[in-house]
Amino acid sequence: MSTTVAQKVQAASKLPRPGLPRTLLLVAGLLVLLSLVRLLTGAHDITSSGTVSATLRLAIPIGLAALGGLWAERAGVVNIGLEGMMILGTWCGAWAGYQWGPWAGVAAGILGGALGGLVHAIATVTFGVDHIVSGVAINILGLGLTQFLAGLIFNTGAAKALGGGERQSPPIAPMKTFDLPVLAGGDVFGWRSPDALGALEGRHWLLISDLAGILRGLTAGMSLLTLLVILLIPVTYFVLWRTAFGLRIRSCGEDPYAAESLGVNVYRMKYAAVAISGGCAGLAGAFIAVTSTVYQDGQTGGRGYIGLAAMIFGNWRPGGLAIGALLFGYTDAMNLRSGGESVHALLLFVAVLLAGIAIWQWIRGNRLRRQIAGHDVVGAADRRAVRNSHLAAGISVVVAAALAVWFWRSDVVPGELVYFTPHLTTLLVLSLASQRLRMPAADGLIYRRGEAR
């Protein structure tokens, strides 16, 4: 591939990003604010090791689905069928898992999702079917096929005798987990080591206990599968942004005709990317089934769609989608573990955070206005940027005030709203981040080899 296309793809993929020191400073500030809210409200579960562990467990399927969407859309194929591929992964993972163990279930889940991805690739890449239509068909096909197969296989013979049925599989052997010795109280040759992080967490000290809770949640009850899945984030970044194969994939998503003119087999790249996309979604489904030790109908719970939202929130980048997945996983973990009390404490956290965003947006708008004041010709885009910054500041102030009043005038968040928290977070994040998003230029477009643009 020539330098021209490489430079074009690299330039199209880059957006202004904060440096590492600024990012670390921002994370530290958010953690201090969260710690202060915990002390003021007494909601110690918002940074407990149990919440962190549950967040990781709930975020991994969402992150894997988001990775699947990233691979497909970087190649120019919209994959709305992630949910259906996840469903195929749960059934295939359970079918192999209860017979040959959890690792066999993981392999079968990846294969099942990849087959769903290949069906999507055949429809969209070879036959030119609209990507949304094909994705919806995959979702319907995955749901119907697994329900049929569950009744056919899990509800008869030996599988039924082991506890299977029309809507669930026989139990899967649990995957082994481990605790890190000394830090999280793991075993060392039969000796139960101290739990240093657990002791610090129980003190409820400012920031120190929060850091201990977070670290303990990451070092207690871990499995090898969880560690391997986490490694997929940097591996994906390396492959897509640091290898020739990844550059070809991304060139197909930015300008497939330019890539074709330089010898790239666009069909092959799209097929490979969508198959990998399906494999990631299938792994997400297998992870759900294996960690739950059983397949159940409706087990994915729409996580494929939330994964798409996390991918968009992450601006089609591995690091960003990981943050989005953790955000959605955290709200879901708070819902499952603590109910309305901890979510009520988060109202204060979000209110203060929005107040800070309002101040930043107002300062940013004033800075832009001063910058364009010295120019004789001011474009409509400049005026719009100033207006949008001030508008965002005003909206943030109003929402922050409403949340603060809600916090002070109530003691708990109603259960219905607690249940809706992850979905509300999805809507808010996408609406707030929409102005800074940039999808691949050829994402969702039908490509035909040899045709003019």
Beta strands, then each sheet from edge to edge (+ up, - down):
strand 1: 177-178
strand 2: 187-188
strand 3: 191-192
strand 4: 222-223
sheet 1: 1+ 4-
sheet 2: 2+ 3-
end
